[in-house]
């Protein structure tokens, strides 16, 4: 028998209409929870959650977390009995994330990594909710020849005055805020450092590589890699990342940051070749100059994640095939709505 008034947990997902957030909302609904999805669509899209709107356990609030908010003021949440039951868990994913349009969202990124954290953490204090920060592998800084596998105890090195400092240093400051709230308010805070992720619903035409590879392959256009033929990265399917986030949330207090991602290095040329083969395309692979926000990142040490029973289980071939199938099925809709 549940201790909750409604029989279900009330869970907030900020950034819930985003690529990872929308998959997380679906997962939490399958686990029989009430899910409150908060997003302002700055770098996400309504279509990511349109299939959830009919579910009575799901409620979307179009909010900017950089502004104060009071959940009790939203009549649409009446069925969740917030004044009596409160909120049990908060997954904090909200932060603008765009590769090609990074400059457009610099101030919003700065605010999300400070003021936005503040309002969400204050909500956690109010409801004594467990709260998880979806941080990023960028906190470790760049990989080097002699240091490409990062352990959670590594302090990392980030240049805070570069054009991408608002995100890189912002993610580090976000972790500092969560840890400080744990120390001061006794909150059960969790930090998941998410490495490069792929799968259905990735943003299109944003140099995310895989979705653009697929669209171009379907049209027999060139597949463009922003970097050299030696550009390597790790790739973890979104379903595995969501499973990891949920496991981190359920973990005992005081675990500290946890890496989530694939520890296998792969050349983007090989990924492009796989997609060309899967789609039966006549596309060619081309190279262009690198982009500020598309860099080679390190690989995660997964010892701590494995202690939670987590491993990335989706083979790259299987994950790419699912992503290709999704893009094929939604190609006309996806390209006309952008």
C-alpha positions in Angstrom: 0.0 0.0 0.0 1.4 3.4 -1.0 2.0 6.1 1.6 1.0 8.8 -1.0 -2.4 10.3 -0.9 -3.0 9.7 -4.6 -1.3 6.3 -4.5 1.4 7.7 -6.9 4.5 9.8 -6.5 4.4 13.3 -7.8 7.5 13.8 -9.9 8.7 17.0 -11.7 10.8 16.8 -14.9 12.2 20.2 -15.9 13.2 20.2 -19.5 10.7 17.4 -19.9 9.9 18.2 -23.6 13.5 17.9 -24.6 15.3 14.9 -26.2 16.2 13.1 -23.0 13.4 14.6 -20.9 10.6 13.4 -23.0 11.9 9.8 -22.9 12.3 10.1 -19.1 8.6 11.3 -18.8 7.5 8.3 -20.7 9.5 6.0 -18.5 8.2 7.5 -15.2 4.6 7.2 -16.5 5.2 3.5 -17.2 6.3 3.2 -13.6 2.9 4.5 -12.5 3.8 8.0 -11.3 2.2 11.4 -11.7 4.6 13.4 -14.0 4.7 17.2 -14.1 6.6 18.2 -17.2 8.1 21.8 -17.2 9.5 23.3 -20.3 9.5 26.6 -22.3 10.4 25.0 -25.7 13.6 27.2 -26.1 15.5 24.3 -27.6 12.9 21.5 -27.3 9.7 20.8 -29.3 6.0 20.2 -28.4 5.9 17.1 -30.6 8.2 15.3 -28.2 5.4 15.1 -25.6 2.2 15.2 -27.8 1.7 11.5 -27.3 1.5 12.0 -23.5 -1.1 14.7 -23.3 -4.0 12.3 -23.1 -2.6 10.5 -20.1 -4.3 11.7 -16.9 -1.1 11.1 -15.0 0.8 13.6 -17.1 0.6 17.4 -16.9 2.6 19.9 -18.9 3.4 23.4 -17.6 4.9 25.9 -20.0 7.2 27.7 -17.7 10.6 29.3 -17.7 12.5 28.0 -14.7 14.4 31.3 -14.6 11.3 32.9 -13.2 9.7 32.1 -9.8 6.8 29.5 -9.9 4.3 28.2 -7.4 2.9 24.8 -8.3 -0.2 25.3 -6.1 -1.3 28.1 -8.4 -1.9 25.8 -11.3 -5.5 24.5 -11.4 -4.5 21.8 -13.9 -2.5 20.1 -11.1 -5.5 19.7 -8.8 -5.8 16.0 -9.4 -2.2 15.6 -8.1 -3.1 17.1 -4.7 0.1 19.1 -4.5 -1.0 21.1 -1.3 -1.4 17.8 0.6 1.0 15.4 -1.0 3.7 17.7 -2.2 6.4 16.5 -4.6 8.5 13.5 -4.0 11.1 13.7 -6.8 12.5 16.3 -9.2 14.6 15.5 -12.2 16.3 18.8 -13.3 17.2 18.6 -17.0 16.3 22.2 -18.0 19.1 24.0 -19.7 19.3 25.3 -23.3 21.3 23.0 -25.5 21.9 23.9 -29.1 25.1 23.4 -31.1 24.5 25.6 -34.1 22.5 28.2 -32.2 24.6 28.2 -29.1 25.3 31.9 -29.2 21.6 32.7 -29.3 21.0 31.2 -25.9 24.1 32.3 -24.0 22.3 34.5 -21.4 19.5 32.0 -20.9 22.2 29.3 -20.4 23.9 31.4 -17.8 20.6 32.0 -16.0 19.5 28.4 -16.2 22.8 27.4 -14.6 22.3 29.8 -11.7 18.9 31.4 -11.2 17.0 28.4 -12.7 18.8 26.1 -10.3 17.9 28.3 -7.4 14.1 28.2 -8.1 14.1 24.5 -8.6 16.2 23.8 -5.6 14.0 26.0 -3.5 11.0 23.9 -4.6 12.9 20.8 -3.5 13.5 22.4 -0.1 9.8 23.3 0.2 8.6 19.8 -0.5 11.6 18.0 0.9 11.9 16.2 -2.5 14.8 14.2 -3.7 16.3 16.1 -6.6 18.6 15.0 -9.4 20.8 17.2 -11.6 21.4 16.0 -15.1 24.9 17.4 -15.4 27.4 16.9 -18.2 30.7 15.3 -19.0 31.9 18.8 -20.0 32.7 19.4 -16.3 35.9 17.3 -16.8 37.2 19.6 -19.5 38.8 18.3 -22.7 40.3 14.9 -23.2 44.0 14.6 -23.9 46.2 11.8 -25.3 47.1 10.6 -21.8 43.8 11.3 -20.1 40.6 10.3 -22.0 38.8 8.2 -19.3 37.3 10.3 -16.6 36.5 9.1 -13.0 34.0 11.0 -10.8 36.8 12.0 -8.5 38.7 13.8 -11.3 38.5 17.6 -10.7 38.6 18.5 -14.4 39.8 21.7 -15.9 37.5 24.2 -17.7 38.4 27.6 -19.1 35.7 29.7 -17.8 36.2 32.7 -20.1 35.9 31.0 -23.4 32.8 31.5 -25.7 31.3 28.3 -24.3 32.1 29.1 -20.7 28.5 29.9 -19.8 27.7 26.2 -20.4 30.9 24.5 -19.3 31.5 26.5 -16.2 27.8 26.8 -15.7 27.5 23.0 -15.4 30.3 23.0 -12.8 28.5 25.8 -10.9 25.3 23.8 -11.1 26.9 20.9 -9.3 28.3 23.3 -6.7 24.8 24.6 -6.1 23.3 21.2 -5.6 26.1 20.1 -3.3 25.7 23.3 -1.3 22.0 22.8 -0.9 22.7 19.2 0.3 25.1 20.6 2.9 22.9 23.5 4.1 19.4 22.1 3.8 20.1 18.4 4.1 18.5 17.7 0.7 18.9 14.3 -0.9 20.6 15.6 -4.0 21.9 13.5 -6.9 24.2 14.4 -9.7 24.4 12.4 -13.0 27.1 13.4 -15.5 25.6 12.5 -18.8 28.0 11.8 -21.7 27.1 12.1 -25.4 23.6 10.6 -26.1 21.7 9.7 -29.2 18.3 8.3 -30.3 14.9 9.3 -31.5 13.8 13.0 -30.9 17.3 14.5 -31.2 17.1 18.1 -32.4 17.3 18.3 -36.2 19.5 20.6 -38.3 21.6 21.4 -35.2 24.9 19.7 -36.1 24.0 16.8 -33.7 25.4 14.6 -36.5 23.3 11.4 -36.2 19.8 12.8 -37.0 21.3 15.0 -39.8 23.3 12.0 -41.1 20.1 10.0 -41.3 18.0 12.8 -43.0 20.8 13.4 -45.5 21.3 9.7 -46.2 17.6 9.3 -46.9 17.9 12.1 -49.5 21.2 10.8 -50.8 22.9 14.1 -49.8 26.5 14.4 -48.4 27.0 13.5 -44.7 29.0 16.3 -43.1 31.4 15.6 -40.2 32.4 18.8 -38.4 36.0 17.9 -37.8 38.6 15.5 -39.3 38.2 11.9 -40.2 39.8 11.0 -36.8 36.9 12.7 -34.9 35.9 10.1 -32.2 33.3 10.1 -29.5 31.3 7.8 -27.3 27.6 7.3 -28.0 25.0 6.0 -25.5 21.4 5.3 -26.5 18.8 7.5 -24.8 16.9 4.5 -23.3 20.0 3.5 -21.4 20.6 7.1 -20.2 17.0 7.2 -18.9 17.4 3.9 -17.1 20.6 5.3 -15.5 18.9 8.5 -14.4 16.2 6.6 -12.6 18.8 4.3 -10.9 20.8 7.3 -9.7 17.6 8.8 -8.3 16.9 5.6 -6.4 20.4 5.3 -5.1 21.3 5.7 -1.4 22.1 9.2 -0.2 25.7 10.5 -0.4 26.7 8.6 -3.5 28.1 11.7 -5.2 28.3 12.3 -8.9 27.7 9.3 -11.2 28.9 9.0 -14.8 26.4 7.8 -17.4 27.5 7.0 -20.9 29.3 4.6 -23.1 33.0 3.9 -22.5 33.5 2.8 -26.1 35.3 5.2 -28.4 34.1 5.2 -32.0 35.0 7.2 -35.1 32.1 9.3 -36.5 33.2 8.2 -39.9 32.3 4.6 -38.9 28.9 5.8 -37.7 28.3 7.7 -41.0 29.2 4.6 -42.9 26.8 2.4 -40.9 23.9 4.9 -41.5 24.7 5.0 -45.3 24.6 1.2 -45.3 21.4 0.9 -43.2 19.5 3.4 -45.5 20.9 2.0 -48.7 22.0 5.5 -49.6 24.4 6.8 -52.2 25.6 9.6 -50.0 29.2 10.5 -49.6 31.0 11.6 -46.4 32.4 15.1 -46.4 34.3 17.1 -43.7 33.9 20.7 -42.6 35.6 22.9 -40.0 34.9 22.0 -36.4 32.2 23.7 -34.4 32.6 25.4 -31.0 30.1 23.1 -29.2 30.9 19.9 -31.1 34.1 18.5 -29.6 35.8 15.2 -28.8 34.8 14.4 -25.2 36.3 12.0 -22.8 35.0 8.5 -21.9 33.3 7.7 -18.6 34.7 5.5 -16.0 31.6 3.3 -15.2 32.6 1.6 -11.9 30.2 3.7 -9.8 27.3 3.3 -12.3 27.9 -0.5 -12.4 27.6 -0.5 -8.6 24.0 0.6 -9.2 23.4 -2.3 -11.6 23.6 -0.1 -14.6 25.3 -0.7 -18.0 24.6 0.7 -21.4 22.9 -2.3 -23.0 21.9 -1.0 -26.4 24.3 -2.0 -29.1 25.2 0.9 -31.4 23.9 -1.0 -34.5 20.5 -1.6 -32.8 20.3 2.0 -31.5 21.1 3.5 -34.9 18.5 1.2 -36.5 15.8 2.3 -34.1 16.8 6.0 -34.8 16.7 5.4 -38.6 13.3 3.8 -38.3 11.9 6.7 -36.2 13.3 9.3 -38.7 11.9 7.4 -41.7 8.5 7.2 -40.1 8.4 10.8 -39.2 10.6 12.4 -41.9 7.9 14.5 -43.6 6.5 15.8 -40.2 10.0 16.4 -38.8 11.3 18.4 -41.7 8.2 20.5 -42.1 7.8 21.4 -38.5 11.4 22.7 -38.0 
